[in-house]
Amino acid sequence: MSTTRVHLLRAVNVGGATLPMARLREIAAGLGATDVSTYIASGNLLCRPPADPDGFDRALEQAIETEFGFFREVISRDPGELQAALDAHPFGTGPDLSDAPYGHIYFLAGTPEPELADAFVARDFGAGERLAVIGRDLHIDYPVGPGKSKLTAASIAKGLGVPGTGRNLRTVAKLIALAG
């Protein structure tokens, strides 16, 4: 039996890319997933995928593109991987996450090359962001919130050589609780 995984979709229900969560659940179930649920309308799908999680992610991407006409990466992690990423967040979290009110983890589709990661985290995006690449996760601290930053999905994908999708620390913690 497969375990619950969290499938994170990049940039849905923003910028005209509308994807109803009820339909996302139906698509996932149609692809063979069980125990399907979503959390908030930003593309957080929790389910037990069929035997091959990566194959399920690619099938989900294709089904969404076919039906809705836009491509969005699907990046999945199991609850242990999410917890490890949250535990590794280097910019303070505290037991209630209050130490990092604008902390985010940007889950990457792969592990960036070390040279790209080093160059990327050394860049200045103009709002005092602190960045760290740990494995296949980009950790971000936005001292004044993400709205003031010039750090974008496009700049991350170009700079690190892999796409991804970000979630704030509270959302990551909630997804861990729901998946566990």
Secondary structure in CASP SS format (residue, H / E / C, confidence):
PFRMAT SS
TARGET T0000
AUTHOR 0000-0000-0000
METHOD secondary structure of the structure
MODEL  1
M C 1.00
S C 1.00
T C 1.00
T C 1.00
R E 1.00
V E 1.00
H E 1.00
L E 1.00
L E 1.00
R C 1.00
A C 1.00
V C 1.00
N C 1.00
V C 1.00
G C 1.00
G C 1.00
A C 1.00
T C 1.00
L C 1.00
P C 1.00
M H 1.00
A H 1.00
R H 1.00
L H 1.00
R H 1.00
E H 1.00
I H 1.00
A H 1.00
A H 1.00
G H 1.00
L C 1.00
G C 1.00
A C 1.00
T E 1.00
D E 1.00
V E 1.00
S E 1.00
T E 1.00
Y E 1.00
I C 1.00
A C 1.00
S C 1.00
G C 1.00
N E 1.00
L E 1.00
L E 1.00
C E 1.00
R E 1.00
P C 1.00
P C 1.00
A C 1.00
D C 1.00
P H 1.00
D H 1.00
G H 1.00
F H 1.00
D H 1.00
R H 1.00
A H 1.00
L H 1.00
E H 1.00
Q H 1.00
A H 1.00
I H 1.00
E H 1.00
T H 1.00
E H 1.00
F H 1.00
G C 1.00
F C 1.00
F C 1.00
R C 1.00
E C 1.00
V E 1.00
I E 1.00
S E 1.00
R E 1.00
D C 1.00
P H 1.00
G H 1.00
E H 1.00
L H 1.00
Q H 1.00
A H 1.00
A H 1.00
L H 1.00
D H 1.00
A H 1.00
H C 1.00
P C 1.00
F C 1.00
G C 1.00
T C 1.00
G C 1.00
P C 1.00
D C 1.00
L C 1.00
S C 1.00
D C 1.00
A C 1.00
P C 1.00
Y C 1.00
G E 1.00
H E 1.00
I E 1.00
Y E 1.00
F E 1.00
L E 1.00
A C 1.00
G C 1.00
T C 1.00
P C 1.00
E C 1.00
P H 1.00
E H 1.00
L H 1.00
A H 1.00
D H 1.00
A H 1.00
F H 1.00
V H 1.00
A C 1.00
R C 1.00
D C 1.00
F C 1.00
G C 1.00
A C 1.00
G C 1.00
E C 1.00
R E 1.00
L E 1.00
A E 1.00
V E 1.00
I E 1.00
G C 1.00
R C 1.00
D E 1.00
L E 1.00
H E 1.00
I E 1.00
D E 1.00
Y C 1.00
P C 1.00
V C 1.00
G C 1.00
P H 1.00
G H 1.00
K H 1.00
S C 1.00
K C 1.00
L C 1.00
T C 1.00
A H 1.00
A H 1.00
S H 1.00
I H 1.00
A H 1.00
K H 1.00
G H 1.00
L H 1.00
G C 1.00
V C 1.00
P C 1.00
G E 1.00
T E 1.00
G E 1.00
R E 1.00
N E 1.00
L H 1.00
R H 1.00
T H 1.00
V H 1.00
A H 1.00
K H 1.00
L H 1.00
I H 1.00
A H 1.00
L H 1.00
A H 1.00
G C 1.00
END
